[in-house]
Amino acid sequence: MNLKPDTLKRIDEVITHYPVKRSAVLMLLHAIQEDIGYLPPETAEWVAAKLELQPINVYEVITFYPMFRQKPIGRRHIKVCRTLSCALMGGYKTCETFEQEFKTHRGEVSPDGEVTVEFVECLASCGTAPVVMIDDDLHENVSCAKAKQLSDQIKAEAAKRR
């Protein structure tokens, strides 16, 4: 697995914090995803070898938790809350706006590679629904018009990089 030296060092250090190596599975998966952006197919085998487990024990964790991605995502990650408050306040239409703006479907990478749009469970800001998280930035009261504005911002930033 092609991980940065800092990530490998952090992984080795994290394992020492657990009296039973198996308990470090989640932390290792988070570190790998943070480094690479997703968990490539060889992740289960690599982590299993590192923690002296069977690959199936790691694969079960990867497939159980929805925060682990098994395929690459766009450079920007747009997460739209779909729980009750956000749904009632227009979250589904907000998500559709992002999909239309980037010519993509939920869970897929846009044709330009710039974004992945997906639904997520509660982003913990029900009073300001609908809520969207773009990368690590929380956006509240995201109407369709605001989703278009945010999309235009992302497109402008992408154009500057080219």
C-alpha positions in Angstrom: 0.0 0.0 0.0 1.4 3.4 -1.0 1.0 5.5 2.1 2.9 8.7 3.0 5.8 8.2 5.5 3.9 10.3 8.1 0.8 8.1 7.8 2.9 5.0 8.2 4.5 6.5 11.3 1.1 7.5 12.7 -0.3 4.0 12.1 2.6 2.4 13.9 2.1 4.8 16.8 -1.6 4.4 17.0 -1.4 0.6 17.3 0.6 1.0 20.6 -2.4 2.8 22.2 -4.5 -0.4 22.2 -3.8 -3.4 24.5 -5.4 -5.6 21.8 -4.2 -4.8 18.2 -7.6 -5.5 16.7 -9.0 -2.5 18.5 -7.0 -0.2 16.2 -8.9 -1.2 13.0 -11.1 1.9 12.8 -8.2 4.3 13.5 -6.0 2.6 10.8 -8.9 2.8 8.3 -9.4 6.4 9.0 -5.7 7.2 8.6 -5.5 5.4 5.3 -8.7 7.1 3.9 -7.4 10.4 5.1 -4.1 9.8 3.2 -5.4 8.3 0.0 -9.0 9.6 -0.1 -10.6 6.2 -0.1 -9.9 2.6 0.9 -8.4 0.7 -2.1 -9.2 -3.0 -2.5 -5.9 -4.1 -0.9 -6.7 -2.2 2.3 -8.3 -5.1 4.1 -5.3 -7.4 3.5 -2.8 -4.7 4.5 -4.5 -3.7 7.7 -5.2 -7.4 8.6 -1.5 -8.2 8.2 -0.5 -5.1 10.3 -2.9 -6.1 13.1 -2.5 -9.9 12.8 -6.1 -10.5 11.8 -7.9 -12.2 9.0 -8.8 -9.9 6.1 -12.5 -10.7 6.5 -12.3 -9.1 10.0 -11.2 -5.8 8.4 -13.5 -6.1 5.4 -16.5 -6.4 7.8 -15.6 -3.1 9.3 -15.0 -1.4 6.0 -18.4 -2.5 4.6 -20.3 -1.8 7.9 -19.5 1.9 8.3 -20.8 4.2 5.6 -18.1 6.8 6.2 -15.5 4.5 4.6 -15.3 4.9 0.8 -14.2 2.0 -1.3 -13.8 4.0 -4.5 -12.2 7.4 -5.3 -14.3 10.5 -4.9 -14.1 13.9 -6.6 -11.6 16.5 -5.5 -14.4 18.2 -3.5 -16.9 16.2 -1.4 -20.4 17.6 -1.1 -22.4 15.9 1.6 -26.1 16.8 1.9 -28.0 15.9 5.0 -31.1 13.7 4.3 -32.5 13.3 7.8 -36.0 14.5 8.7 -35.4 18.2 9.4 -33.3 18.7 6.3 -35.7 16.6 4.2 -38.7 18.6 5.3 -36.8 21.9 4.6 -35.8 20.9 1.0 -32.7 18.9 1.4 -33.7 16.5 -1.5 -34.1 19.4 -3.9 -30.8 20.9 -2.7 -29.1 17.6 -3.4 -30.7 17.5 -6.9 -29.5 21.0 -7.6 -25.9 20.0 -6.8 -26.3 16.9 -9.1 -27.6 19.1 -11.9 -24.9 21.7 -11.5 -22.1 19.2 -11.7 -23.9 16.8 -14.2 -23.5 13.9 -11.9 -25.5 11.5 -9.7 -25.2 10.8 -6.0 -22.1 8.7 -5.1 -20.5 9.3 -8.5 -17.6 11.5 -9.5 -18.6 14.4 -11.8 -17.3 14.1 -15.4 -14.7 16.8 -14.7 -13.5 14.9 -11.6 -14.2 17.9 -9.4 -17.0 16.7 -7.1 -18.8 13.8 -5.6 -22.3 14.6 -4.2 -23.9 12.3 -1.7 -26.5 12.1 1.0 -25.3 11.6 4.6 -27.1 11.1 7.9 -27.5 14.0 10.3 -24.9 16.8 10.2 -26.2 18.0 13.6 -27.6 21.3 12.7 -31.3 20.5 12.4 -32.3 24.1 13.3 -30.6 25.5 10.2 -31.8 22.9 7.7 -31.1 22.0 5.0 -27.5 21.5 5.9 -24.6 20.7 3.5 -21.0 20.0 4.3 -18.5 20.7 1.5 -15.2 19.0 2.4 -14.9 20.2 6.1 -17.0 23.3 5.8 -20.6 23.3 7.1 -23.2 25.4 5.2 -26.6 26.1 6.7 -30.0 27.0 5.3 -28.9 25.7 1.8 -31.8 26.5 -0.5 -31.6 25.6 -4.2 -30.4 29.1 -4.9 -27.7 28.9 -2.3 -26.7 25.4 -3.7 -26.3 27.0 -7.1 -24.2 29.8 -5.6 -21.9 27.3 -3.8 -21.6 25.3 -7.1 -20.6 28.4 -9.0 -17.9 29.1 -6.3 -16.6 25.5 -6.7 -16.5 25.8 -10.5 -14.7 29.2 -10.3 -12.1 27.8 -7.9 -11.6 24.8 -10.2 -11.2 27.1 -13.2 -8.4 29.0 -11.4 -6.5 25.8 -10.9 -6.5 24.9 -14.6 
